[in-house]
Amino acid sequence: MEITESRCEEELTLKVEGRIDTNTSRQLQEKLLLAFQKAGGVVLDLAGTDYISSAGLRVLLIGAKTAKAKQAGFVLIHVQSRVNEVIRMSGFHQFLDIRQ
């Protein structure tokens, strides 16, 4: 998995390329938590992500909880259909801000 970071004003975008699974979720979690320390909002671009496991869903939950605690934005963009299906089946779509 590769994560690239870009900044636009107060938002930090993390572009994720590759699978988010047990082997890679810790790396994403660390980058995500660091991003919340640097910026007022975080955008997670999942255009290059075609698989997410329960470990990856846990990272999204941590992101949502961190955003709420910091009163910051947390948005998922360009979510591929397979990943979106997993998010919906888990019920996470009810509290995640997902935009195409």
C-alpha positions in Angstrom: 0.0 0.0 0.0 1.2 3.5 -0.8 -0.1 6.7 0.8 0.5 10.1 -0.6 -0.3 13.3 1.2 -1.4 16.6 -0.3 -2.7 19.8 1.4 -5.3 22.3 0.3 -5.8 25.1 2.8 -6.9 23.5 6.1 -7.6 20.0 4.6 -5.1 17.2 4.2 -5.8 14.6 1.6 -4.4 11.1 1.9 -4.5 9.2 -1.3 -4.4 5.4 -0.7 -3.2 3.0 -3.4 -3.6 -0.7 -2.7 -5.3 -3.0 -0.3 -6.3 -2.0 3.2 -6.0 -5.2 5.2 -4.4 -6.6 8.3 -0.9 -6.1 6.9 -1.4 -2.4 5.9 -4.0 -1.0 8.3 -1.6 0.0 11.0 0.3 2.2 8.4 -2.9 3.9 7.4 -4.0 4.4 11.0 -0.7 6.1 11.8 -0.9 8.4 8.8 -4.5 9.2 9.5 -3.9 10.1 13.1 -0.9 12.2 12.2 -3.0 14.0 9.5 -5.6 15.0 12.1 -2.8 16.6 14.1 -1.6 18.6 11.1 -5.0 19.7 9.6 -8.5 20.8 10.4 -9.9 18.1 8.2 -8.9 14.9 6.4 -10.0 13.6 3.1 -9.3 9.9 2.3 -9.1 9.3 -1.4 -9.8 5.7 -2.1 -9.7 5.7 -5.9 -6.8 3.3 -5.9 -8.2 1.0 -3.2 -10.1 -2.1 -4.4 -10.2 -4.1 -1.1 -10.8 -3.3 2.5 -10.9 -5.8 5.4 -12.3 -5.6 8.8 -9.0 -4.2 10.0 -9.4 -1.4 7.4 -12.9 -0.7 8.6 -11.5 -0.3 12.1 -9.2 2.4 10.8 -12.2 4.2 9.2 -14.0 4.0 12.6 -10.9 5.4 14.4 -10.9 8.3 11.8 -14.5 9.0 12.3 -14.2 9.0 16.1 -11.1 11.2 15.9 -12.8 13.7 13.7 -15.8 13.9 16.0 -13.5 14.4 19.1 -11.6 17.2 17.3 -14.7 18.6 15.6 -12.9 18.1 12.3 -14.0 17.0 8.9 -13.4 13.4 7.7 -14.5 12.6 4.2 -14.0 9.5 1.9 -13.9 10.2 -1.8 -13.6 8.2 -5.0 -14.7 5.0 -3.1 -14.7 2.0 -5.5 -17.8 -0.2 -5.7 -16.2 -3.2 -3.9 -15.0 -1.1 -1.0 -18.3 0.8 -0.9 -20.2 -2.5 -0.7 -18.2 -3.6 2.3 -18.7 -0.2 4.0 -22.5 -0.5 3.4 -22.7 -4.2 4.5 -21.0 -3.3 7.7 -23.3 -0.3 8.3 -20.4 2.2 8.4 -22.1 4.3 5.7 -24.4 5.5 8.4 -21.7 7.6 10.1 -19.1 8.0 7.4 -19.2 11.0 5.0 -18.8 9.3 1.6 -18.6 11.5 -1.5 -17.9 10.5 -5.1 
